[in-house]
Amino acid sequence: MVSTPAARTSTAGPAGTTPVLELRDVAVHFGGVKAVDGISLQLESGLIYGIIGPNGSGKSTLIAAITRLTPLTRGELLLDGRPVHDVAASRLAGLGVARTFQTVRLLPDLTVRANVQIGADARSGDEAPQRRGPAGWLRPRAASPAVAEAVARTRLEGFEDHYPSELSYGTQRRVEIARAIAMGPRLLLLDEPTAGMNQTERAEISALMRSMRTDGLCQLLVEHDVQMMIDTCDYVFAMNSGRLIAQGAPADVVQDPAVQEAYLGRKWRDHARSE
């Protein structure tokens, strides 16, 4: 049974504060397919937000649009009040945006330390290190203090000189998050960061995310594990067919009839009636 703790907070920040991220009528259409269709929302600093929805609801497309990997059909993106919907994806790191992907994207020929250093270099705007080998893998610079901090935050001490192939899947995921943290972001987007993890590994990622709230970091999480969303997030958005169908405290959203119908199914509807 999924537990539903008391509501935490809403998106509303202190009066007069500028949202870390604001979306205004954002749409992404692929021909006649409206993958994202008119999404407006605001994200505040120091909070963890989640997006839930069935496969094909537009969650990952929305993340791709926010990070400028997918062009908008219409709408506006504002980062700390600054329009960024025309900013190239390569410039977002310098503006304080970091992300992870659904699949692990570590450079296999680099150590954990060197993979995390790439994140620190991206934020500082340093040019890529010199290349080596027939595959052109990046040769790392000396590790910066941001790398040591990110390694410590993600409990990767002792793995710094390991290569990705030597790590478990869950540890590889933590390396990806460490690389994103090393960028020193204001906004961190995580696309299914616990996919393929066991329950213990998921709990560790949830605890890591909650610990980063004290830094004022705004986090946006896409995840299929509803219980993790309830346990981790302060505020949840539910999507279906490219639109928002519900939003609010996690415990309230999972009880919403529209969400249960679209995503959680009959089992959840029956569970809600029995509460």
C-alpha positions in Angstrom: 0.0 0.0 0.0 1.2 3.5 -0.8 1.3 5.9 2.1 0.2 9.5 1.7 1.8 11.8 4.2 0.3 15.2 5.0 0.6 18.0 2.4 3.8 19.9 2.4 3.6 23.2 0.5 2.5 24.8 -2.7 4.3 26.6 -5.5 3.6 29.9 -4.0 6.8 31.6 -2.8 7.3 34.6 -0.6 5.6 37.8 -1.9 7.6 39.6 -4.5 10.0 36.7 -5.2 10.8 35.8 -8.8 10.3 32.1 -9.7 13.4 30.1 -10.6 11.6 28.8 -13.6 8.3 30.0 -15.2 6.5 28.4 -18.1 3.9 30.4 -20.0 1.6 28.5 -22.4 4.4 26.2 -23.5 3.6 23.9 -26.4 5.5 21.4 -28.4 3.8 19.9 -31.4 5.2 17.3 -33.8 3.0 17.6 -36.8 -0.5 16.8 -35.6 0.8 15.4 -32.3 0.4 17.8 -29.4 3.1 16.3 -27.1 3.0 19.4 -24.8 0.0 21.6 -25.2 -0.3 24.9 -23.2 1.6 24.2 -20.0 2.0 27.2 -17.6 3.7 26.7 -14.2 6.1 28.4 -11.8 8.9 26.7 -9.7 10.4 28.3 -6.6 13.8 27.9 -5.1 14.4 25.3 -2.4 11.5 23.0 -3.4 11.3 19.6 -5.1 8.7 19.4 -7.8 7.5 16.2 -9.5 5.8 15.4 -12.8 3.8 12.2 -13.1 1.7 10.8 -15.9 1.3 7.8 -18.1 3.7 6.9 -20.9 3.3 9.4 -23.8 1.8 12.1 -21.6 4.5 14.6 -22.5 6.7 14.5 -19.3 10.0 14.0 -21.0 9.2 16.2 -23.9 8.5 19.0 -21.4 11.9 18.5 -19.8 13.5 18.5 -23.2 11.7 21.8 -24.0 12.8 23.4 -20.8 16.4 22.4 -21.5 16.2 23.6 -25.1 16.8 20.2 -26.6 13.4 20.4 -28.2 12.1 23.6 -29.9 8.9 25.2 -28.7 5.9 25.5 -30.9 4.8 28.4 -28.8 5.1 29.8 -25.4 7.8 31.4 -23.1 10.4 30.1 -20.7 11.8 32.4 -18.0 14.7 31.6 -15.8 14.9 33.9 -12.8 12.7 36.2 -14.7 14.9 36.2 -17.8 13.5 34.9 -21.1 15.4 31.8 -22.2 13.2 30.3 -24.8 15.5 31.4 -27.6 18.7 30.5 -25.7 20.8 27.6 -27.0 21.0 24.5 -24.9 24.7 24.8 -24.7 24.4 28.1 -22.8 22.0 26.9 -20.1 24.7 25.4 -17.9 26.2 28.9 -17.5 22.8 30.1 -16.5 22.5 27.6 -13.7 20.5 24.8 -15.3 21.6 21.1 -15.1 19.9 17.9 -15.9 20.1 14.1 -16.0 18.6 11.8 -18.6 16.5 8.7 -18.7 19.5 6.6 -19.7 23.0 6.8 -18.2 25.2 9.1 -20.2 28.7 8.8 -18.7 31.9 8.8 -20.7 33.1 5.2 -20.4 36.8 6.0 -20.9 36.9 8.5 -18.0 37.0 7.9 -14.3 34.2 8.9 -11.9 36.3 12.0 -10.9 36.8 13.0 -14.5 33.1 12.5 -15.5 32.1 14.7 -12.6 34.7 17.3 -13.5 33.0 17.8 -16.9 30.1 19.2 -14.9 32.3 21.7 -13.1 33.9 22.7 -16.4 30.5 23.2 -18.0 29.4 25.7 -15.4 32.6 27.6 -15.4 32.5 27.9 -19.2 36.0 26.3 -19.6 36.7 24.9 -23.0 36.8 21.1 -23.4 40.1 19.5 -22.3 42.5 18.2 -24.9 41.4 14.9 -26.5 43.2 11.6 -26.7 42.8 8.2 -28.3 41.0 7.1 -31.5 37.6 7.6 -30.0 38.4 11.2 -29.0 37.6 10.9 -25.3 38.2 13.9 -23.2 41.3 14.1 -21.1 40.4 15.5 -17.6 41.9 18.5 -15.9 42.8 18.4 -12.3 39.7 18.0 -10.2 38.2 21.2 -8.8 36.8 21.7 -5.3 33.3 21.4 -6.8 34.1 17.8 -7.8 35.1 16.8 -4.3 31.9 18.4 -2.9 29.7 16.7 -5.4 31.3 13.3 -4.8 30.8 13.7 -1.1 27.1 14.7 -1.5 26.4 11.7 -3.6 28.4 9.3 -1.3 30.8 8.3 -4.0 34.0 8.5 -1.9 36.2 5.5 -2.8 34.8 5.4 -6.4 36.7 8.4 -7.8 39.2 6.4 -9.8 36.7 3.8 -11.0 35.4 3.6 -14.5 31.7 3.4 -15.3 31.9 -0.2 -16.4 33.2 -1.1 -12.9 30.1 0.4 -11.2 26.6 -0.9 -10.5 23.8 0.7 -12.3 22.6 2.6 -9.2 26.1 4.0 -8.6 26.4 5.1 -12.3 23.2 7.0 -11.7 24.7 8.7 -8.7 27.7 9.7 -10.8 25.4 11.4 -13.2 23.7 13.3 -10.4 27.1 14.3 -9.0 28.1 15.6 -12.4 25.0 17.7 -12.5 25.6 19.0 -8.9 29.2 19.9 -9.8 27.7 22.5 -12.2 26.4 24.4 -9.2 22.9 24.7 -10.7 20.0 26.8 -9.5 17.7 24.4 -11.3 18.2 20.7 -11.5 16.0 18.5 -13.7 16.1 14.7 -13.2 14.4 12.5 -15.8 13.6 9.2 -14.2 16.7 9.1 -12.0 15.7 5.9 -10.2 14.8 3.8 -13.2 16.2 0.3 -12.8 17.1 0.9 -9.2 16.2 -1.3 -6.2 14.2 0.0 -3.2 17.3 0.8 -1.2 18.9 2.7 -4.1 15.7 4.7 -4.6 15.6 5.6 -1.0 19.2 6.9 -1.2 18.3 9.1 -4.2 15.2 10.4 -2.4 17.3 11.3 0.7 19.9 13.0 -1.5 17.3 15.2 -3.2 15.7 16.2 0.1 19.1 17.1 1.5 19.7 19.5 -1.4 16.6 21.6 -0.6 18.6 23.4 2.1 20.9 24.8 -0.6 18.0 26.7 -2.2 18.2 24.3 -5.2 15.0 24.0 -7.2 14.5 20.4 -8.4 12.1 19.1 -11.0 11.7 15.3 -11.1 10.1 13.0 -13.7 9.5 9.6 -12.1 7.1 6.7 -12.5 7.5 5.6 -8.9 4.5 7.2 -7.3 5.6 6.4 -3.7 8.9 8.0 -4.3 7.1 11.1 -5.5 5.0 11.2 -2.4 8.0 10.7 -0.1 10.3 13.2 -2.0 8.4 16.0 -3.6 6.9 19.1 -2.1 4.5 19.7 -5.1 3.5 17.5 -8.0 2.1 18.1 -11.4 0.1 15.4 -13.2 0.1 15.3 -17.0 -2.0 13.5 -19.6 -2.1 14.0 -23.4 0.3 17.0 -23.1 -1.8 18.9 -20.6 -1.8 19.4 -16.9 -4.7 17.6 -15.3 -3.9 18.2 -11.6 -1.3 19.8 -9.4 -0.8 20.3 -5.7 0.6 18.4 -2.7 1.6 14.8 -3.7 -1.0 13.2 -1.3 -3.8 15.3 -2.9 -2.7 14.7 -6.5 -2.7 10.9 -6.2 -6.2 11.1 -4.8 -7.5 13.2 -7.7 -10.1 11.3 -9.7 -8.7 12.5 -13.1 -5.2 11.3 -12.1 -6.4 8.0 -10.9 -8.3 7.5 -14.1 -5.5 8.6 -16.4 -2.5 7.1 -14.6 -3.1 5.1 -11.5 -6.0 3.0 -12.7 -8.8 1.0 -11.1 -6.6 -0.3 -8.3 -5.9 3.2 -7.1 -9.6 4.3 -7.5 -10.7 1.4 -5.3 -7.9 2.1 -2.8 -9.0 5.8 -2.6 -12.6 4.8 -2.0 -11.6 2.5 0.9 -9.6 5.2 2.7 
